[in-house]
Amino acid sequence: DGLLSARHFDLRGIVNGIDYGMYNPETDPDIFQNYNAEDFRVNKHVNKERLQEMLGLRVDKRKYMIGLISRLTDQKGLDLINYCMDRLVDEFTQLVVIGTGEAQYENMFRHYAWKYPDRVSANICYDENLAHKLYAAADAFLMPSRFEPCGLTQLISFRYGTVPIVRETGGLKDTVQPYNEFENTGDGFSFANYNGEELLNIVNYSKNVFFEHKSNWNKMVDRGMRKDYSWNTSRSYYEGMYRYLLGEA
């Protein structure tokens, strides 16, 4: 750490890219209804209702659906979810989980799916087809990670118009601009400290924007969908760094 700190001016961080051909809600064959940044207000909710039906959740496009696609490990902040789950999945909220990992977390989500069968869906597997459906269906995407070098799922969620809720760490802090209600800017929500109450507070704040300030929510979705985290963008940063190292820039 000391060496890296001393030479921090020599370091350059380049965000990962994602395959914009594979992750494209306008053409994705795995989702129920295709859509884009122009028509998501009309078509995105179809994916929510169809996925609710498929997973046995209460079918209602007005529900606030939160998605979580992750390895189920300590790194991912799942203990924070456990801390506040009974207050998080209220009558207006659904949580859909996809992932495998440590038995304690697999069983934790199974328990909550049993306890709240119309609000929680625990899919203890990794299914790429189902993951695409969830990216398209969810309103928000939860990543309360303890640490996260870069992260890809928040970039995919932007692509599908699903608003990320993240902890401010690593690449999550670098890629998600927190919503500012006074300036009407930002493309997601974030919390700073590794704390279950902070997680719950930011989720509740996101719900308030979703239900009470829908125009601002839709503008946030639109900003996220128009961001470019394709490999073409990442490649240009790599090329610029190489030119700099070669003395060409």
Number of C-alpha atoms within 10 A of each C-alpha: 6 7 7 10 10 9 10 10 8 8 9 10 10 15 21 16 18 20 12 15 11 11 18 18 27 16 14 17 14 15 23 20 21 19 23 20 19 10 11 22 14 10 15 25 19 19 22 27 19 20 22 24 13 10 16 14 20 15 16 15 16 13 20 22 25 25 27 21 22 17 19 21 18 16 13 19 21 21 19 20 21 15 15 16 16 12 12 19 18 12 12 14 17 24 26 24 24 23 19 17 14 12 10 12 20 21 13 17 25 19 14 19 19 14 12 18 17 18 23 26 23 22 19 18 15 14 13 11 11 16 19 22 22 28 30 32 29 27 26 28 28 28 25 29 22 19 18 18 10 19 18 16 19 26 27 25 26 27 28 29 31 31 32 30 25 24 29 25 20 15 20 26 17 12 18 23 17 19 19 12 11 6 7 12 15 17 27 26 23 25 20 13 14 17 17 18 14 17 27 19 14 17 20 14 12 23 20 13 16 18 14 11 13 12 12 16 23 19 15 22 27 23 18 25 24 13 13 16 20 19 15 14 15 16 15 12 16 15 11 13 16 13 12 11 10 9 8 9 9
